[in-house]
Amino acid sequence: MKELNSADISRFSQMLSVATKVVVLSHTSPDGDAIGSSVGLSRMLNRMGIESKVILPDEFPAYYRFLLQEDEVVVASACYDQAKAYIDTCDLIIAVDFNDPLRVDILKDAVKECKASKILIDHHLNPATDVFDLVFSDTTMSSSAELVYWIMVAAYGKEVVTKSVAECLYTGICTDTGSFSY
């Protein structure tokens, strides 16, 4: 099992325990890791009784639609008002698979103005730590999907990882490693 900072895991759990509405946000031009880690995390939160919605700045490749259930993702470029309404009314934003708020393109102002707490989960270099209240950044991880897995297991146990969650996380890991080639 990956060792994570226990104080950060405790803070993560505490932030989720008081959250009633969570936005899981990922980057523009979303890839398999962005989709898989975001949707997988959102499903875990929903299963735990925490209302969550995945918001993406723009459309994703159609070949990832097999992962999604109806109305699970809001694409801001197509439904900006709906995406902004979620951001405006949430009490926690979890940013996944990007290291800089500029990567959310048309949503950057809405996110910046949002008074909600913000958590970053990412595996890229140089995270913008000053923007987030809690940062999980680990460049040794193959993907953000892998990091999401270890955080959720450390906080809540393996029981939160259902088959549909595992499929999402596996997609993220598989695409970011070139099918485990690197």
Sequence and secondary structure as in RCSB ss.txt:
>XXXX:A:sequence
MKELNSADISRFSQMLSVATKVVVLSHTSPDGDAIGSSVGLSRMLNRMGIESKVILPDEFPAYYRFLLQEDEVVV
ASACYDQAKAYIDTCDLIIAVDFNDPLRVDILKDAVKECKASKILIDHHLNPATDVFDLVFSDTTMSSSAELVYW
IMVAAYGKEVVTKSVAECLYTGICTDTGSFSY
>XXXX:A:secstr
     HHHHHHHHHHHHH SEEEEE  SS  HHHHHHHHHHHHHHHHTT EEEEEESS   GGGGGG  TT EEE
TTT HHHHHHHHHH SEEEEES SSGGGGGGGHHHHHH  SEEEEEE SSS  GGG SEEEE TTSS HHHHHHH
HHHHHH GGG  HHHHHHHHHHHHHHTTTTT 
